[in-house]
Every structure is written in structure tokens, then in C-alpha cells.
């Protein structure tokens, strides 16, 4: 009876460890994808502001980035 209990406890612990590892790696992948998306968006904003800077007589883009 004790051996069966130890076996079930070991199996449950291993299952929980695998599930925890899978969920953690999935969560990290989602965070990484979100971060990459935000960086691409920010890079696009900066590039757009730099392109518009030449035709911007009132220096709006410079004021926004300075502020």
C-alpha cells in the first residue's frame, strides 16, 4: 500500500512538473511575442516621425520626442 502511494505521488509530482514547465514556456513565448510587437511598433513610429521631419515646418515630431 505504501509503495502504491509513493508511486502515485511520484507520478502526480512528475505530471505537475511537466504541466508547469509547459505553461511557463507558453507564457514566456507570449510575452516575447508581445515585446517584439511593441518594439516593431515603436520602431515604426520613430521611422515615421523621422521621415516626416523634413516636411514638418512646425517641428511637431521633435517636440513630441523631446516632451
Secondary structure as UniProt FT lines:
FT   HELIX           2..53
FT   TURN            54..55
FT   TURN            57..58
FT   HELIX           60..66
//
